[in-house]
Amino acid sequence: RQRHHPGEEFDDLGENMDNVTRQLKLQLGSTANVKILMLLTIFFFVGGQFSWSQQRALLEESSQHNHLSQKSPILYGHVHIAKTSGSNLNGAMTLRYSHVCGNKGYSYDAYQLNLRRQKAKDTGHFSDQYDIYSQIGNPRGVGTFNRGRIPIPFVREIGFEECDWISLEGRWEEWVKIASGPFPMELHVPCRDPVDHLMSQCNHIEKQFNCQAEDLRQEIDGCIVEVPVRFNKELEEGENNLSLKCFDFRQNKPYLDIMEDKLETRRIQGDYLPRNSNKSRDRENECIWKDPSMVEYVESYLLKSYDYYNFCNRCLNSENDLFVGGFLEES
């Protein structure tokens, strides 16, 4: 085409660059990548050093890298076993990472929840942490619901499609259903010394363990808080989309740190205010520690009778321990 004025070729160049920019925005949806495109486009027009196919390959590679750095192809689950500091782990995760879901808190509303809890602590008025969930009556008559203690039916209704890390203190079958989706799921199971865990459960339900009981097995079972409900060997052995890892329940802080490379961090983080769900425990008054043979018997019974304790006994310090063997390899 015949040029009508000396600057027209620069007008055409500007029009071409605008078209390319629009195309890249549609493909990449990223301002950073559009800037990369602009530089490549200048090289193309000025020096002719890059072909269109080379530009496309470079930009697609950049876009793919950015996507994978933000999202893991693996879905993570935390099996909330009673009295393993699961409520605090769930709560702390919501204030550090996005797309955290659990019946003890979600990322999307965690910041305001934490502010209300801090206000309640400062004023001494428990009601200052109430929210719309607190208006729901608890059919079991135990405790009060809030955005840090959500009814399980509500959790199910919300769904897990936008979750990257899930914590549940529901039935073990829930995990099989969640893992039936397209992504492999890695379950993280907190583990604790069996006998110490038993005594903590006794304390939680305000039961004094009787070392002189006629039926010691019944005495042990009477303290268990939903352990077989929340964990079953089918999670480990069944034909499902699950793999299992374990960690020492005292390692919540290191656990938060090692998830840094696996999850997307929040835009605005907060300092989590820990919650206490146990009454003060007097270990000195627990009769079991005065009799080593009793400790040995109780531990043996727990390992043989409960899948959870058996799994933890095999898993801790093995390649499936998160702080020994690490994570499932991404593909």
N, C-alpha and C positions, 0 to 999 in steps of 0.2 A: 504494500500500500504506500502511496506517495505521502511523504511527510509534509504537513502544512506549516509547521514552525519548528525552530531548532529544539525546543524543549519537549516536543511531543513524545519522543522515545522514552523520556523519564516518566511521563504520565502513564504510558503503557506498562512500564516496569512496576509502577506503583499499583496499577490495577491488578496485574498478575500476582503481586505479593499479597494483596488483599484477598484474592481468591484462594491462594494457597493457605493463608492464615485461617480463613473460614473453614476450609476442608480439614485442617489439622485440629481445630477446636472440636469439630464434630467427631473426629476419630479418637482424640486423646483426652479431651475435656480437661486439660491442664495448662495453666498459664506458663509454667516452667517449660513444658515441652513445646509450646508455641514459640517461645523465645529461641529454643534450639532450632526449630524449623526456620525462623526468620534468618538466623545466621547461615544455615545451610542453603536457603533460597538465594541469599546474597552471593554466596560462593558459586551457586549454579549460574546465575545470570551474569556475574562479573567474570568469573574465571572458567566456568564450564567444567569444574573438577568433579562434580557429583551428578550421576544420572538420577532420574526420578526413582528408579528401583532401589538404588543405593540409599537415597534419602528415606524412602519408606521403610526399608529394612532397619536402618539405624533408629528411627523414631518408634517403630513397633517394639524393638528390643528395649528401648528406654521406658516405654509405657508399661511393658510387661514387668520389668524390674521394679518399677514404682509400685505396681499392684501387688506383687508378691511380698514386698517389704512391709506391707500394711496388713495383709491377710494371710493367715496360715491355712493350708488346705485341710488341716486336722481340727476337729472339734474337741474341746477339752471339757471334762466333767470332774466335779469334786463330790465324792460320795460322803455326804455329811453323816458321820457316825456320832451319836450323842456323846458328849463329854470328851471331844477331841479338838476343842477350840474352833469348831467349824463356823459358828456364828461370827466370830471375830475375823476369820479368814475371808468369809463371804463379804462381810462389811468392808474390810480393808481393800479387797479387790475392786469393789464398786467405786472407790474414791481414787483409784490409781489407773484403772483401765476402762476402756469403752467396751460395749457389747458384753458386759457381765450380767448374768441373770441368775436369780436364785430366790428361794422363798425367804431368805434373810437379807434380800436387797438387790436392787437393779442399779446399773450405772446411771441411767437417765435421770433419776430423781434423788440420787445418793447425797449430793452436795447439800441440798436444802434439808434433807433428813438429818444429816450430821449437825447442821446449824441448830435445828430444833432440839436435838438431844443435848447439845452443849448448853443451850438456854435452860433446859430443864435441870441440868446439873448445876448451873450457876444460881438459879432461883430456888432450887430445892422443890419445885413444883413438878411432879411427874407428868401432869396433864399438859405441860408446855410442849411436850413432844408428840401430842396427839395430832392426827391428821384424818383424812376422810376414811381411811381404813379402820380407824379406831371406833368408828360408828357401827362397825359390824360386830354383832354378838358372837362370842366363841361358844359353840355348842358343847365343847368339853369343859367349859368353865375355867380354863386354865390360862391366865395371862390375858393381855390385851393385844389385839392386832394393830399394826402400823406398817408404814412402808419399809420397815426393817424386819417385819414379821408378817409375811403375806400368806393368806390361806392357800393351801395347795390347789384347791379347785380354781382359784383365780390364776395361779401360775400356769396351770394346764390351759386355761382359756386364752391367756395371752399368747402362748405358744413359744417356740424356741428358734424360729426361723432366723432371727436377727442376733442370735447369741453365738459368741465365740468361746465362752467359758460359762459353764452351768454348775450351780451348786444346789443339791436337793437333799432334804432329809425325809424323802418319801420312800415308797416301796422299791425294791430292787428292780422289779419288772419295768418301772418307768424308764430306766436306762436302755433297756432292750428296744422299747418303742422309739425313744429319741434317736438311737443309733441306727434305726432302719432307713434313714435318709441316705443321700448320696455321698456323705463325707465319712471317712473313718473317724472313730471316736476313741480318745485315750482317756481312761478313767484314772484319777488320782485318789488313792485311798490313804487317809491318815491313819497311822498305827501308833499304838501305845502299849506299854507293858501290861499284859493281861490282868494281873492281880491288882495293880494300881488302878487300872481302868475300872475294874469291878467295884473297888472301894469308892471311886468317884461317883459311879452310878448309884451305889447305895446311899451316898450322901445326898445326891440329887433328889432322890425320892424320899429322903428323910427316913431311911431304914437303917437301924443299927444291926450290922452283921453279927450273927450269933455263932461263935466258934464251937459252942457246945450243943448245937442243934442235932436232933436225932437223925434227920435226913439232911446231910450237908449239901447234897446236889440240889435239893429243893431250895435250900437257903441261898445257894449261888444263883439259881435261875430266877429267884424272886427279886434280884437286884438288876437283872439285865433290862436295859431300856431299848427295845426295838432293834437290837443288833441283828437277829436273823431276818427281820423285816426289811432292813436296809441293805443287807449284803447276803448274797447266796453264791455258791460255787458255780452256778450256771453263768454268772457274769464272766467267769474265767474260762470255763470249759465248754460253754454252749456255742452253737453255731450262730454267731452274730457278728456285728461290725465293730466289736469292742476289743481293745487291748488294755491291760491293767498295769499300773505303776503304783508304787507306794512311797511314803515318806514319813519320817518321824514327826509326830504332831507338834513337837516343840520347835519345829523349823519353819514356822509361819513367815517370819521375816525373810529368811533366805528364799523361801518359796516365792514370795512376792517378787524378789529380785530376778530369779531365774525365768520368770514368765515374761520378762521385759522384751525378749527377742521373739516371743510367740504371739503377743497380743498388742493391740493398738492402745497407746496411752491416751488418757483423757486430755482434753484441751485445758480444762481447769481442774487441778487436783486439790485434795484437801488432806488435813491431818485427821486420821480416823480416831474417833473417841471409843476406846474399847468398852465392851459391855460385860458385865458379870452375870452369869446365869446360875451360879452355885452359891449356896450358903457357905460360910466359912467352914473348912474341913479341919478336924483335929486328928491328925494322923497318929498322934501318941495314944489316943484312946481307941484305936482300931486293934482289936485283939489278935488279928491274923498275923501281924508282924512280929508277935512275940513267940511264934511257933514256926520255925523254918519248914518242918514237915507238912504243916498245914498249907503254907505258901506253895510248896511243891505239888501237893495234891490238887489244890484249886487250879493252879496253872495247867496241870496235866488234863484236868477235866475240861477246862475252857478250850484247850487246843483240840481235844477230841470231839467236843460237842458242838462247836460253833465254827462255821466256815470262815468267818471273818478273822478269828484269832489264828486259825490254821494258815490262812493266806498270809497274814502279816508275819508270822513266824518264818515262813519260807521266803518271803519277799525282801524283808529288811536286810541290808548289806549284800544283796544279790545284784545282778545286772539290771533288775527291774526296780531297784531303789533309785528314785529321782536324783539322789545325791551321790550315787555310785555309778549307775549305768547310763543315766541320762534319758533323753526323750526318744520317742518314736521318730525314725528318720522320715523326713518329708520327701515326697516323690512328685 
